Amino acid sequence: MITKKILIALFGLASAATLISCSTSPATSQSQAAAAQSASSADLKATYDGLAKAGGKVYTLDPKTSAVRIYVFRGGMATKLGHNHVLSAPQFDGFVHMPPGMESDARFDLAFRFDQLEIDNTEYRSGLGKAFSTVLNQAAIDGTRDHMLGEDNMQADRYPTIRIHSVQITGEAPRLAAKVQVEMHGQTREMWVPLSADIQPDHLTVSGSFVLRQTDFGAQPYSVLGGLLAVKDEVVIDFKLSGS
């Protein structure tokens, strides 16, 4: 019989082993990823500059007045010993093109980097109730980053960016539905996302929520000790984006 004390000890050993085994990516890899992101951002801006010249309005989404939250949930047989996590994207590239006519002719793109995600900001956790009430210290936050974004999970050095691109929009504001392509972990999947939109001539706000399964993108959710401690496959993404 596995007692709580034994589980806590195993958890400590697993965390220590994982932290010890994690290593920092070579500077050349990080600089290459940053250069690739810079090029991608420039390409995205150039695309929307071209759309603006063709007519309509292009809104540039502002990270400072927007919010992207990613919720990752504890799992495994020893669920109560783990923690739920909140990731946020304080930096991203995002654009919306609203051509003359119906909202269904609109297009949007959003891209953010794994290495720019903020993990377990106390302010964001505090308003989420008991399930997120644990205050995590910096060592725990650093360990979470290594676990989730390392080679055994999202492989962020190899696949640094998440991209979301609309391929179809239906409905009428304020209620819309968008068929989007999500590119993550080197793979692309399509899904429908319900949206609430406030579209003004000089300002736009769009909010929504959707669920991703990590395994759908070929990533393995973090797990140790044969699944005794793990994170769940399903990840919830909430967003409220604004731009002008």
Secondary structure, 3 states (H helix, E strand, C coil): CCCHHHHHHHHHHHHHHHHHHCCCCCHHHHHHHHHHHHHHHHHHHHHHHHHHHHCCEEEEECHHHCEEEEEEEEECCCHHHCCCEEEECCCCEEEEEECCCCHHHCEEEEEEEHHHCEECCHHHHHCCCHHHCCCCCHHHHHHHHHHHHCCCCCCCCCCCEEEEEEEEEEEECCEEEEEEEEEECCEEEEEEEEEEEEECCCCEEEEEEEEEEHHHHCCCCCEEHHHCEEEEEEEEEEEEEEEC
